[in-house]
Amino acid sequence: MVVYPFSMRFHNKRMETLTHRVLCLSGTAAVLVVIKFVSTFMTKTDIIEQFHEDTKQQTPEWMNGPYGKLGVGGIVLLLSLIIPCCGFIGAKSNNRTCLGCFSCCNCCGGCLNFLQAILIILLMVAMGGVEGGCRELNSCPGIMDACKSMKSDDFALSTYEGCFDYLISMFPMAYAGLGVAVAISCCAVCFQCASAKWGRELYEELAVEELVFESDEDV
């Protein structure tokens, strides 16, 4: 039996490997959650400025103001850290309940991200259909509805042709953004599937170890 950091003991090489993998994945997931939280609020400079202004005035609107947004964001952060913490605690303490939660939640998350990637791809296909099938005058009446709340100095949005050309001009950037979203979703699927697989394997390995200990005690 070998002792490793955190006073961890491994009864076989397989348990050691699986534990290290789950610890690494759960730690990486926690870091990514924190980075996402910080980057979200750092990019929204209006929230930070409004926070300082309301602090000086000492009359913040709790739900609609920066305090409310930071509070809600903090709650979301804590909830997002539950799954990585389950993986870390389960691997560190040999807790099968936490490992089961970690594995199942990552499996569900991977399925949802896979579905999201498919929906984004379908949206890109639909955009291609709009570009090819709505070019004729008044062939897609919904085009004009999409331009009602838009403004442009380069296109006559009051006409069908101008509205269509304006929307098409935004498609390249939209395709790029959707492509990045698909790539991120695919990476998330791989990450969560690995977490679900290795978390489940460690869960089963701990069950085997418990059975071995029980049989030894009976003897």
Secondary structure, 3 states (H helix, E strand, C coil): CEEEHHHEEECCHHHHHHHHHHHHHHHHHHHHHHHHHHHHHHHCHHHHHHHHHHHHHCCCCCCCCHHHHHHHHHHHHHHHCHHHHHHHHHHHHCCHHHHHHHHHHHHHHHHHHHHHHHHHHHHHHHHHHHHHHCCCCCCCCHHHHHCCCCCCCCCCCCCHHHHHHHHHHCHHHHHHHHHHHHHHHHHHHHHHHHHHHHHHHHHHHHHHHHHHHHHHHHC
